[in-house]
């Protein structure tokens, strides 16, 4: 009986010691080490890839955001502010979710098949809106010129980037709305186009937030002149 109690006590003490050691190693030392290395080697990424403008944090390079006009009274969906480059659609979780306008960091895809009627309706409406919004006098947009990322949300619904093709499609509209030369806006797109990672991973992309920050700087300089 005494041996049984003693053995049980030793096992409990051994288990407690293992719990304490693992808690300190895995719950304190390891997180501190990883955080220290991240802050020392990749401080920008470790802190959320914050994007600043005029000394203020205006967003993250990893999360998309909308550029809309203030909603009018009774208006459920705000109209896009066409002075700025627009991101991908953000209806990743559908019309009944809180993810429709990037308001909350809630990620998800539509999970609808290519022949789903609701998805087809979304894409059809989005394409019509892209054509209407980006057609300028003398340069109408053809529906066949609209790239896929202009009318579909990403798998996460929070993609911060668009394709160079979609950015280029918006150039003339942005230039007209801001009274800038088309070549000037095209140069901004070119400067903010990132190539494939390591030269072969992924696709070329344009970060919309970074592009619009640069655009705002050009517009401010033009207004001052």
Rosetta silent file (secondary structure, phi, psi, omega in degrees, C-alpha in Angstrom):
SEQUENCE: XXXXXXXXXXXXXXXXXXXXXXXXXXXXXXXXXXXXXXXXXXXXXXXXXXXXXXXXXXXXXXXXXXXXXXXXXXXXXXXXXXXXXXXXXXXXXXXXXXXXXXXXXXXXXXXXXXXXXXXXXXXXXXXXXXXXXXXXXXXXXXXXXXXXXXXXXXXXXXXXXXXXXXXXXXXXXXXXXXXXXXXXXXXXXXXXXXXXXXXXXXXXXXXXXXXXXXXXXXXXXXXXX
SCORE:     score description
SCORE:     0.000 S_00000001
   1 L     0.000  -47.463 -179.887    0.000    0.000    0.000 S_00000001
   2 H   -64.250  -40.185  178.553    2.763    2.407    0.997 S_00000001
   3 H   -63.126  -38.612  179.403    4.754    1.498   -2.128 S_00000001
   4 H   -64.242  -44.368  178.756    1.697    2.144   -4.292 S_00000001
   5 H   -64.498  -42.271 -179.596    1.154    5.603   -2.788 S_00000001
   6 H   -63.774  -42.550  178.828    4.853    6.419   -3.090 S_00000001
   7 H   -63.699  -41.443  178.524    4.936    5.353   -6.743 S_00000001
   8 H   -62.872  -42.494  179.975    1.843    7.413   -7.487 S_00000001
   9 H   -63.180  -41.955  179.323    3.381   10.434   -5.765 S_00000001
  10 H   -63.988  -40.576  178.814    6.613   10.065   -7.753 S_00000001
  11 H   -64.550  -42.017  179.022    4.691    9.814  -11.007 S_00000001
  12 H   -64.226  -41.737 -179.586    2.620   12.890  -10.171 S_00000001
  13 H   -67.174  -39.349  177.361    5.739   14.872   -9.226 S_00000001
  14 H   -63.944  -41.335  177.940    7.497   13.758  -12.412 S_00000001
  15 H   -64.845  -38.910  179.751    4.468   14.795  -14.460 S_00000001
  16 H   -65.974  -42.893  178.922    4.293   18.153  -12.689 S_00000001
  17 H   -63.004  -42.202  177.940    7.980   18.817  -13.302 S_00000001
  18 H   -62.129  -40.868  178.282    7.583   17.919  -16.981 S_00000001
  19 H   -61.679  -45.130 -179.237    4.577   20.260  -17.205 S_00000001
  20 H   -64.702  -44.777 -179.683    6.514   23.123  -15.626 S_00000001
  21 H   -63.256  -47.410 -179.077    9.579   22.588  -17.810 S_00000001
  22 H   -65.733  -35.229  177.482    7.565   22.328  -21.031 S_00000001
  23 H   -63.091  -44.440  179.931    5.483   25.358  -20.067 S_00000001
  24 H   -66.876  -45.294 -176.673    8.613   27.451  -19.564 S_00000001
  25 H   -69.591  -51.918 -174.212   10.349   26.140  -22.700 S_00000001
  26 H   -84.413  -28.728 -175.794    7.380   26.057  -25.089 S_00000001
  27 H   -97.186  -15.912 -178.120    5.241   28.791  -23.573 S_00000001
  28 H  -124.582  -62.027 -173.358    7.898   31.365  -22.651 S_00000001
  29 H   -65.000  -47.161 -178.612   11.400   30.748  -24.015 S_00000001
  30 H   -63.226  -49.255  177.363   10.418   29.548  -27.498 S_00000001
  31 H   -59.176  -39.115  178.837    7.921   32.388  -28.188 S_00000001
  32 H   -64.573  -40.355  179.578   10.453   34.945  -26.914 S_00000001
  33 H   -65.052  -46.676 -179.478   13.168   33.469  -29.141 S_00000001
  34 H   -63.827  -43.086  178.669   10.947   33.420  -32.234 S_00000001
  35 H   -63.212  -41.712  179.348    9.697   36.956  -31.536 S_00000001
  36 H   -63.163  -45.097  178.385   13.248   38.185  -30.992 S_00000001
  37 H   -63.539  -43.540 -179.533   14.512   36.653  -34.228 S_00000001
  38 H   -62.506  -44.191 -179.685   11.503   37.988  -36.159 S_00000001
  39 H   -67.524  -31.933 -179.216   11.924   41.496  -34.776 S_00000001
  40 H   -79.677  -36.433 -174.264   15.642   41.419  -35.483 S_00000001
  41 H   -99.784  -41.233 -177.947   15.558   39.931  -38.989 S_00000001
  42 L  -128.109   60.842 -175.704   12.061   40.738  -40.349 S_00000001
  43 H   -60.455  -36.279 -179.298   10.740   43.642  -38.226 S_00000001
  44 H   -64.519  -49.128 -179.159    8.400   44.910  -40.955 S_00000001
  45 H   -69.125  -37.136 -179.112    6.718   41.547  -41.507 S_00000001
  46 H   -64.531  -25.987 -178.935    6.697   40.714  -37.778 S_00000001
  47 L   -99.727   18.695  173.702    4.714   43.885  -37.095 S_00000001
  48 L    93.849   13.395 -179.946    2.019   43.221  -39.680 S_00000001
  49 L    52.567   47.962 -178.258    3.611   44.748  -42.799 S_00000001
  50 E   -64.065  140.954  176.795    2.277   48.170  -41.814 S_00000001
  51 E  -111.131  127.750 -177.959    2.096   50.789  -44.554 S_00000001
  52 E  -113.563  152.144  174.271    2.666   54.405  -43.542 S_00000001
  53 E  -144.966  126.304 -177.435    1.942   57.701  -45.255 S_00000001
  54 L    55.551   37.785  176.414    2.946   61.064  -43.823 S_00000001
  55 L    81.058    2.748 -178.819    4.078   59.364  -40.644 S_00000001
  56 E  -118.530  144.266  175.711    0.768   57.587  -40.037 S_00000001
  57 E   -74.677  123.082 -177.068   -0.150   53.936  -40.430 S_00000001
  58 E  -114.020   -1.018  178.786   -2.760   53.760  -43.194 S_00000001
  59 E   161.259 -168.741  177.927   -3.062   50.013  -43.633 S_00000001
  60 E  -121.143  143.646  177.640   -1.246   46.752  -44.140 S_00000001
  61 L   -71.820   -4.169 -177.255    0.524   45.558  -47.241 S_00000001
  62 L  -106.533   -9.684 -173.804   -1.123   42.175  -46.693 S_00000001
  63 L  -127.547  127.669 -179.643   -4.789   43.177  -46.397 S_00000001
  64 L   -72.350  159.150  174.835   -6.914   44.846  -49.040 S_00000001
  65 L  -145.603  159.204 -175.935   -9.134   47.837  -48.387 S_00000001
  66 L   -89.656  158.487  174.141  -11.889   49.657  -50.202 S_00000001
  67 L  -128.942   86.759 -173.276  -11.847   53.141  -51.753 S_00000001
  68 E  -118.584  158.614  171.596  -15.485   54.210  -51.639 S_00000001
  69 L   -77.138  156.368  174.490  -17.469   57.419  -51.481 S_00000001
  70 L   -58.514  131.812 -177.886  -19.413   58.133  -48.272 S_00000001
  71 L   -63.493  139.692  176.691  -22.697   56.218  -48.545 S_00000001
  72 L   -79.159  164.079 -179.070  -25.744   58.323  -49.285 S_00000001
  73 L   -59.019  126.481  179.718  -28.821   58.177  -47.112 S_00000001
  74 L    82.314   -2.142 -179.659  -30.580   54.864  -47.624 S_00000001
  75 L   -85.467  123.235 -177.975  -27.750   53.498  -49.741 S_00000001
  76 L   -79.652  -39.539 -179.577  -26.761   49.980  -48.685 S_00000001
  77 L  -117.605  122.836 -179.076  -23.580   49.692  -50.731 S_00000001
  78 L   -67.853  144.933  178.106  -21.269   52.670  -51.106 S_00000001
  79 L   -78.939  146.487  178.708  -20.244   53.620  -54.631 S_00000001
  80 E   -66.083  143.350  174.817  -16.531   53.353  -55.488 S_00000001
  81 L   -83.800  105.004 -170.375  -14.514   56.565  -55.435 S_00000001
  82 L   -76.853    3.315  172.316  -13.331   56.557  -59.022 S_00000001
  83 L   -73.725  -18.865 -172.642  -10.449   58.929  -58.365 S_00000001
  84 L  -115.734  157.386  172.399   -8.527   55.953  -56.993 S_00000001
  85 L   -65.860  136.832 -176.760   -7.444   52.562  -58.231 S_00000001
  86 L  -100.182  145.779  179.495   -9.967   49.985  -57.116 S_00000001
  87 L   -83.365 -171.593  174.307   -9.138   46.583  -55.587 S_00000001
  88 L   -69.312  158.699  171.830  -10.634   43.191  -56.329 S_00000001
  89 L   -55.848  148.705 -175.390  -14.257   42.543  -55.324 S_00000001
  90 L  -121.120   31.895 -179.730  -14.466   41.682  -51.634 S_00000001
  91 L   -94.118   45.205 -174.750  -17.609   39.560  -51.478 S_00000001
  92 L   -58.364  -32.785 -178.163  -15.711   36.455  -50.455 S_00000001
  93 L  -106.801   10.816  175.369  -18.372   35.220  -48.034 S_00000001
  94 L    94.585  174.366 -173.503  -21.394   36.339  -50.017 S_00000001
  95 L   -72.351  -17.087 -178.972  -23.946   39.104  -49.709 S_00000001
  96 L   -97.698    9.819 -177.603  -25.107   38.052  -46.249 S_00000001
  97 L  -103.779  166.986  176.993  -21.662   38.193  -44.639 S_00000001
  98 L   -85.578    4.075 -175.994  -19.763   40.956  -42.888 S_00000001
  99 L   -95.013    8.433 -171.805  -16.888   40.467  -45.320 S_00000001
 100 L   -70.052  -23.129 -177.642  -18.502   42.279  -48.240 S_00000001
 101 L  -130.105   26.538  179.695  -16.544   45.518  -47.815 S_00000001
 102 L    60.868   21.994 -175.377  -13.370   44.494  -45.975 S_00000001
 103 L   -72.577  -36.980  177.864  -14.847   46.022  -42.791 S_00000001
 104 L  -119.544  149.955  179.989  -13.845   43.146  -40.552 S_00000001
 105 L   -79.833   73.547  178.806  -10.845   40.892  -40.865 S_00000001
 106 L  -121.952  116.806 -170.453  -12.934   37.860  -41.701 S_00000001
 107 L  -104.696  144.705  176.666  -11.503   35.742  -44.458 S_00000001
 108 L   173.505  157.294  179.208  -13.200   33.284  -46.761 S_00000001
 109 L  -101.455  171.205 -179.298  -13.987   32.307  -50.330 S_00000001
 110 L   -74.111  -29.706 -177.686  -17.349   32.006  -52.070 S_00000001
 111 L    56.379   32.222  178.057  -17.015   28.220  -52.450 S_00000001
 112 L  -106.864  143.314 -178.377  -19.359   28.400  -55.425 S_00000001
 113 L   -75.382  165.232 -177.590  -18.855   26.351  -58.565 S_00000001
 114 L   -62.366  -23.829 -179.889  -18.283   27.902  -61.963 S_00000001
 115 L  -101.565   12.166  178.436  -21.874   27.204  -63.055 S_00000001
 116 L   -69.649  128.534 -175.277  -23.464   28.577  -59.866 S_00000001
 117 H   -61.307  -41.204 -178.987  -26.133   31.114  -60.855 S_00000001
 118 H   -63.126  -42.055  178.155  -25.357   33.492  -57.986 S_00000001
 119 H   -64.973  -41.909  178.711  -21.672   33.536  -58.889 S_00000001
 120 H   -61.498  -40.572  178.118  -22.503   34.080  -62.563 S_00000001
 121 H   -64.053  -41.724  177.886  -24.760   37.003  -61.595 S_00000001
 122 H   -59.590  -48.976 -176.464  -21.984   38.522  -59.442 S_00000001
 123 H   -65.457  -41.383  179.259  -19.437   38.262  -62.230 S_00000001
 124 H   -61.641  -46.008  179.734  -21.840   39.624  -64.856 S_00000001
 125 H   -66.321  -41.128 -179.687  -22.759   42.617  -62.689 S_00000001
 126 H   -64.308  -41.021  179.729  -19.132   43.242  -61.723 S_00000001
 127 H   -65.194  -41.379  178.176  -18.002   43.159  -65.354 S_00000001
 128 H   -62.303  -39.441  179.835  -20.715   45.611  -66.383 S_00000001
 129 H   -67.419  -40.895  178.700  -19.667   47.952  -63.565 S_00000001
 130 H   -62.894  -44.240  178.760  -15.979   47.739  -64.538 S_00000001
 131 H   -61.629  -46.748 -178.617  -16.796   48.536  -68.164 S_00000001
 132 H   -64.533  -47.008 -174.783  -19.042   51.463  -67.179 S_00000001
 133 H   -69.118  -32.872 -172.349  -16.696   52.938  -64.578 S_00000001
 134 H  -101.716   -3.086  174.537  -13.519   52.720  -66.629 S_00000001
 135 L   -78.109  126.841  178.392  -14.785   53.768  -70.050 S_00000001
 136 E  -120.934  159.624 -178.937  -13.745   57.350  -70.789 S_00000001
 137 L   -52.919  126.181  179.572  -14.540   59.489  -73.847 S_00000001
 138 L    87.335   -9.534 -178.242  -12.646   58.138  -76.820 S_00000001
 139 E  -141.982   72.257  177.468  -11.535   54.992  -74.973 S_00000001
 140 L   -70.961  149.159  177.920  -14.415   52.616  -74.260 S_00000001
 141 L   -94.871  130.151  176.460  -13.632   49.414  -72.390 S_00000001
 142 L   -87.440  141.061  177.460  -14.590   46.173  -74.067 S_00000001
 143 H   -55.490  -28.451 -179.862  -15.988   43.404  -71.833 S_00000001
 144 H   -72.749  -15.119  179.882  -13.353   41.094  -73.320 S_00000001
 145 H   -87.929   -6.922 -176.229  -10.627   43.355  -71.895 S_00000001
 146 L   -79.857  118.092 -179.412  -11.786   42.889  -68.292 S_00000001
 147 L   -73.978  162.103 -175.059   -9.374   40.566  -66.440 S_00000001
 148 H   -61.622  -36.992 -176.086  -10.638   37.867  -64.094 S_00000001
 149 H   -72.332  -10.679  176.886   -9.395   39.556  -60.911 S_00000001
 150 H   -77.975  -18.284 -173.669  -11.541   42.601  -61.690 S_00000001
 151 L  -124.992    1.389  179.548  -14.737   40.591  -61.271 S_00000001
 152 L  -131.836  144.491  175.382  -13.864   37.854  -58.767 S_00000001
 153 L   -81.076  161.372  178.909  -12.726   37.947  -55.165 S_00000001
 154 L   -78.603  174.926  179.462   -9.617   36.103  -54.080 S_00000001
 155 L   -60.903  -33.307  178.957   -9.632   32.886  -52.078 S_00000001
 156 L   -87.686  -23.495 -173.894   -9.197   34.870  -48.858 S_00000001
 157 L    79.568    2.666 -175.487  -11.444   37.763  -49.889 S_00000001
 158 L  -128.378   22.542 -175.245   -8.750   40.131  -48.580 S_00000001
 159 L   -60.967  126.016 -179.492   -6.220   40.247  -51.426 S_00000001
 160 L   -84.128   -7.890 -172.730   -4.288   43.561  -51.328 S_00000001
 161 E  -118.155  156.886  172.906   -3.063   43.259  -54.916 S_00000001
 162 E  -125.473  167.387  179.152   -4.480   43.318  -58.416 S_00000001
 163 L   -75.262  153.453  174.333   -2.998   42.182  -61.708 S_00000001
 164 H   -55.910  -32.201  179.765   -1.041   44.660  -63.853 S_00000001
 165 H   -64.451  -41.573  179.446   -3.767   44.183  -66.484 S_00000001
 166 H   -70.648  -37.390  177.109   -6.476   45.398  -64.108 S_00000001
 167 H   -63.725  -43.254 -179.570   -4.333   48.307  -62.966 S_00000001
 168 H   -64.862  -35.409  178.945   -3.650   49.271  -66.592 S_00000001
 169 H   -62.156  -28.847 -176.960   -7.361   49.071  -67.392 S_00000001
 170 H   -89.184   -8.084 -171.138   -8.013   51.738  -64.727 S_00000001
 171 H   -57.697  -50.882 -175.240   -5.258   54.141  -65.824 S_00000001
 172 H   -65.649  -37.516  177.733   -7.266   56.390  -68.158 S_00000001
 173 H   -65.152  -44.840  179.194  -10.155   56.720  -65.711 S_00000001
 174 H   -63.680  -42.431  179.510   -7.793   57.606  -62.830 S_00000001
 175 H   -62.451  -45.225 -179.879   -5.909   60.066  -65.021 S_00000001
 176 H   -64.316  -44.387 -177.089   -9.108   61.790  -66.155 S_00000001
 177 H   -66.803  -27.693 -177.835  -10.609   62.002  -62.666 S_00000001
 178 H  -106.360    6.323  178.343   -7.445   63.509  -61.225 S_00000001
 179 L    57.341   46.171  178.730   -6.574   65.731  -64.218 S_00000001
 180 L  -116.268  161.528  175.201   -3.271   63.960  -64.773 S_00000001
 181 L   -73.754  142.523  179.697   -1.500   62.822  -67.921 S_00000001
 182 H   -58.629  -41.815 -179.422   -2.112   59.211  -68.859 S_00000001
 183 H   -61.454  -33.996  179.404    1.630   58.627  -69.188 S_00000001
 184 H   -65.704  -42.097  179.885    2.125   59.896  -65.647 S_00000001
 185 H   -73.125  -37.751  176.708   -0.350   57.397  -64.226 S_00000001
 186 H   -60.362  -38.378  178.984    1.019   54.588  -66.382 S_00000001
 187 H   -64.192  -37.628  177.098    4.460   55.281  -64.928 S_00000001
 188 H   -61.822  -44.356  179.099    3.045   54.947  -61.400 S_00000001
 189 H   -61.644  -44.368  179.718    1.590   51.543  -62.267 S_00000001
 190 H   -61.223  -41.746 -178.332    4.892   50.427  -63.763 S_00000001
 191 H   -68.182  -25.156 -176.665    6.816   51.577  -60.682 S_00000001
 192 L  -108.515   19.126  174.630    4.486   49.665  -58.348 S_00000001
 193 E   -93.739  119.722  177.775    4.326   46.420  -60.300 S_00000001
 194 E   -95.587  137.710  179.431    6.074   43.588  -58.472 S_00000001
 195 L   -80.896 -175.352  178.000    7.340   40.616  -60.463 S_00000001
 196 L   -63.255  143.334  177.512    7.112   36.946  -59.638 S_00000001
 197 E   -64.986  128.377 -178.269    8.700   35.921  -56.333 S_00000001
 198 L    59.651   15.241  176.443   12.195   34.546  -57.038 S_00000001
 199 L    86.710   -8.235 -177.748   11.405   35.049  -60.699 S_00000001
 200 L  -145.577   -8.619 -178.595    9.022   32.096  -61.057 S_00000001
 201 E   -94.523  129.509  176.823    6.627   31.890  -58.093 S_00000001
 202 L    76.355 -160.913 -178.015    3.168   33.448  -58.451 S_00000001
 203 L  -126.174  156.686  172.801    2.155   36.189  -60.874 S_00000001
 204 L   -56.296  146.562 -173.952    3.112   39.859  -61.316 S_00000001
 205 E  -150.642  160.366  178.592    0.984   42.045  -59.038 S_00000001
 206 E  -127.822  120.281  177.179    0.271   45.619  -58.022 S_00000001
 207 E   -75.727  117.698 -172.710   -0.378   46.526  -54.392 S_00000001
 208 H   -67.213  -39.776 -179.648   -3.392   48.848  -54.540 S_00000001
 209 H   -63.003  -48.067  179.596   -2.692   50.636  -51.255 S_00000001
 210 H   -61.634  -40.585  179.921    0.905   51.450  -52.193 S_00000001
 211 H   -64.378  -43.868 -178.710   -0.192   52.581  -55.652 S_00000001
 212 H   -69.772  -30.275  174.637   -2.903   54.882  -54.289 S_00000001
 213 H   -64.034  -45.510  178.202   -0.492   56.417  -51.770 S_00000001
 214 H   -63.928  -39.713  178.390    1.862   57.266  -54.628 S_00000001
 215 H   -61.435  -43.302 -179.906   -1.068   58.570  -56.681 S_00000001
 216 H   -61.664  -38.729  177.890   -2.148   60.848  -53.844 S_00000001
 217 H   -63.021  -42.668  178.861    1.345   62.304  -53.637 S_00000001
 218 H   -65.414  -42.116  179.160    1.342   63.060  -57.367 S_00000001
 219 H   -63.101  -43.111  179.009   -2.132   64.612  -57.157 S_00000001
 220 H   -61.876  -41.485  178.816   -1.089   66.801  -54.216 S_00000001
 221 H   -65.249  -40.538  179.320    1.994   68.004  -56.083 S_00000001
 222 H   -63.995  -39.438  179.632   -0.094   68.766  -59.173 S_00000001
 223 H   -69.129  -33.117  178.697   -2.593   70.759  -57.091 S_00000001
 224 H   -71.157  -31.937 -179.603    0.198   72.730  -55.440 S_00000001
 225 L   -76.127    0.000    0.000    1.682   73.605  -58.822 S_00000001
